[in-house]
Amino acid sequence: MLSTPDPPDLEPDAYTMPISAQPTPGEYGVHTFGREISTQVARLLGVHVDPPIYRENRWHRRPVPHASTFELTIATRATHTVLVTMFEVTRPLSRGPVTAYTISLDGQRLPFELTSYRDVAWQLARTIWTAVSDTDSAAARAAVDAAHDPPPPPNSTT
């Protein structure tokens, strides 16, 4: 398995656009892709997830790295911010750059590698679902453990 490098940062003047909940005529394919990610995450978690905010470096206007992000806000037991970054990398034995993806949940990068270039939105959604579910379960276990911890022994002065 190949490791994916850290994604490039978005420029301060990155193009930003909220993706609509319903398809619109003439929208870009990335809007459909972002909507598909949020729809699949919503189905897996059983919660409402708004379509993401899409951002991209305007790399065709000046020499900056080609990078795009989809920012999702997911409200389960807690509110989570998920950032999916799509960018180009060069892989050994490939003829040109290929698209790589990284996912971060609440600022922490998640391990993710594509198994194929089919059903990419599903692969991303499944990874997000697992991470959010694990994070929520760990928080719930910690709350239960804290509620059941015995009180500290009283100070004895003998």
KAWO-V869187 format. One line per field, one symbol per residue. ss: DSSP state (~ for helix, > for strand, _ for the rest). phi: phi as a letter, one per 30 degrees, with the letter a starting at -180 (. if undefined). psi: psi as a letter, one per 20 degrees, with the letter a starting at -180 (. if undefined). Layout:
BEGIN
ss: ???
phi: ???
psi: ???
END
This chain:
BEGIN
ss: ______________>>>>__________~~~~~~~~~~~~~~~~~___>___>>>>__________>>>>>>>>>___>>>>>>>>>>>>______>>>>>>>>>__>>>_________~~~~~~~~~~~~~~~~~~~~~~~~~~~~~__________
phi: .dccdddddddecedbaddddcdbdidddddddddddddddddddibdbdedccbbddddcadbddbbbbcccbccdbccccbcccacbccdicdadbdcbbbbchicdcdabddacchdddddddddeddddddddddddddddddcdddddddccc
psi: pqqprqqqqqqhkqpppqpqhqqqpjqqhhgggghgghghggggikrpoqqrppqqpmhihrnqqoqqqooqppochrpqppoppprqrpqqjqhaqqpqqqppolippqpppqhrjqlghgggghggggggggghgghgghggghhjpqqqqqppm.
END
